[in-house]
Amino acid sequence: MDNFPTHGYCANAQMRLFRAAAAVAPGDAELQVAMGVLHHLARQYDAAIAAFEGALKLQPQDYSLWNKLGATLANNARSSEAIHAYQRALDLKPNYMRAWTNMGISFANIGEYEK
């Protein structure tokens, strides 16, 4: 059984529905993103990373998706990898302030205060 926090909604049921939909439409990037968000909220970071990476295979030019991947990597204590994802977001949208902020936090997390 999945262990998703409910927080007033049925996350377990949602994830089961998303998984069923993914079996029918494996090329749906938005579905992969939704699954990634649910896994992230449940702190199942490896599953969230896999979902975001799957979505990025379908939408590699989505700067906000690169930022979501970076945030999930950072929350999974993988700040060095997160920096690369944030940089990809910034390559696509140089003025994306959320990615700049997240990248700064990740640099601080690895002790790189001068970057």
C-alpha positions in Angstrom: 0.0 0.0 0.0 1.2 3.5 -0.8 2.1 5.8 2.2 1.0 9.2 1.0 -0.1 11.8 3.6 -3.7 12.6 3.1 -3.8 16.3 4.2 -7.5 16.4 3.5 -7.5 14.6 0.2 -7.1 11.0 -1.0 -3.5 11.0 -2.3 -3.4 7.2 -2.3 -6.4 7.0 -4.6 -5.0 9.8 -6.8 -1.8 8.0 -7.2 -3.6 4.7 -8.1 -5.6 6.6 -10.7 -2.4 8.3 -12.1 -0.6 5.0 -12.4 -3.6 3.5 -14.2 -3.7 6.5 -16.6 0.1 6.2 -17.1 -0.4 2.6 -18.2 -2.8 3.8 -20.9 -0.9 7.0 -21.9 2.8 6.5 -21.1 3.7 9.5 -23.2 1.7 12.0 -21.2 4.2 14.4 -19.7 1.6 16.2 -17.6 0.7 12.9 -16.0 4.4 12.3 -15.2 4.6 15.7 -13.6 1.5 15.2 -11.5 3.0 11.8 -10.3 6.3 13.6 -9.5 4.5 16.2 -7.5 2.6 13.6 -5.5 5.7 11.6 -4.8 7.6 14.7 -3.8 4.8 15.7 -1.4 5.0 12.2 0.1 8.8 12.6 0.4 9.3 9.7 -1.9 12.0 11.6 -3.7 13.5 8.8 -5.8 10.1 8.1 -7.3 9.5 11.8 -7.8 12.9 12.1 -9.6 12.1 9.2 -11.9 8.7 10.8 -12.8 10.2 14.2 -13.5 13.0 12.7 -15.5 10.3 10.8 -17.5 8.5 14.0 -18.2 11.7 15.8 -19.2 12.3 13.1 -21.8 9.0 14.3 -23.4 9.4 18.0 -22.6 13.2 18.8 -22.4 12.6 22.5 -23.0 10.4 23.0 -20.0 12.4 25.3 -17.7 9.9 24.9 -14.7 10.2 21.1 -14.9 14.0 21.3 -14.7 13.5 23.5 -11.6 11.1 20.9 -10.1 13.7 18.2 -10.7 16.3 20.3 -9.1 14.2 21.0 -6.0 13.5 17.3 -5.6 17.1 16.4 -6.0 18.0 19.1 -3.4 15.4 17.8 -1.0 16.9 14.3 -1.4 20.3 15.6 -0.3 21.6 15.7 -3.8 22.4 19.4 -4.1 25.3 19.0 -6.5 23.0 17.3 -9.0 20.3 19.9 -8.3 22.6 22.6 -9.4 22.9 21.0 -12.8 19.1 20.9 -13.1 18.8 24.5 -12.0 21.4 25.5 -14.6 19.5 23.8 -17.3 16.4 25.8 -16.2 18.4 29.0 -16.4 19.8 28.0 -19.8 16.2 27.9 -21.0 15.0 31.0 -19.1 17.9 33.2 -17.9 15.7 35.4 -15.8 13.9 32.6 -13.9 14.3 33.9 -10.4 13.0 30.7 -8.7 15.8 28.7 -10.2 18.4 31.4 -9.3 17.2 31.3 -5.7 17.2 27.5 -5.5 20.6 27.2 -7.1 22.0 29.7 -4.5 20.5 27.5 -1.7 22.0 24.4 -3.2 25.5 26.0 -3.5 25.2 27.0 0.2 24.2 23.4 1.1 27.4 22.1 -0.4 29.5 24.9 1.2 30.1 26.9 -2.0 29.4 30.4 -0.7 31.4 32.2 -3.3 29.4 31.0 -6.3 
